[in-house]
Amino acid sequence: MSVPHINLNCEKCATTSTTLQLYSHRIYRDGDLEIPVQCTLGWCESCDNLRAVESFDDDDQVSKDICSLNAELSQYRSTLTTRLLTRLKPAYRSNRRQQEAQRDALIRRLELIGKRRGNEACLTCGSRNIRQFDGDYSLKIGDSFLYQGSKRTGFFHPGCGGEFVAEACDIRFHFARVTKCYNVEGELVDQFRT
């Protein structure tokens, strides 16, 4: 799948970044659990650029997803027919196990949010010296499924003082799927093609 992206350029100096870095598949590895990583743009002082940084602002959505999975899982036990199918058909058992693993990972994510909020890390270098991107880089997508136009983001380049400008790029990129695995402290431990 190809993806459109937005370039973010400082109006005062040559610093440039892109939203392409947000499209990587990232997980936390905690034992056998694969916990989803949420990220957003942020300024990393160590990288001296805009980077993908951890985001722990999704606790409401995670709670809703857990409730939804619990409701689905309760259906496996609610009727005699469902219980029989679960026992007789491997696909039903496999689906239930997959949903249970997903629920367990989301419960662990909720614990991580409570423990790590306010201590987010740069997903490139692991630095904790970051500043969340609080500007607006959203652009409209046109008929050709590419972003269009440009606008000021309202986020100023730390140290330089120039404002970042969001500019549409007329190229769509296709990526090989690479999974980046982090420990629960946000440090990159492995990456592989999937």
Secondary structure as UniProt FT lines:
FT   STRAND          2..3
FT   STRAND          6..10
FT   STRAND          16..18
FT   HELIX           19..23
FT   STRAND          25..30
FT   TURN            31..32
FT   STRAND          33..36
FT   STRAND          39..44
FT   TURN            45..48
FT   STRAND          49..54
FT   HELIX           59..78
FT   HELIX           80..88
FT   HELIX           90..116
FT   TURN            117..118
FT   TURN            123..125
FT   STRAND          130..132
FT   STRAND          140..141
FT   TURN            143..144
FT   STRAND          147..148
FT   STRAND          150..156
FT   TURN            158..160
FT   STRAND          163..168
FT   STRAND          173..174
FT   STRAND          178..182
FT   TURN            184..185
FT   STRAND          188..193
//
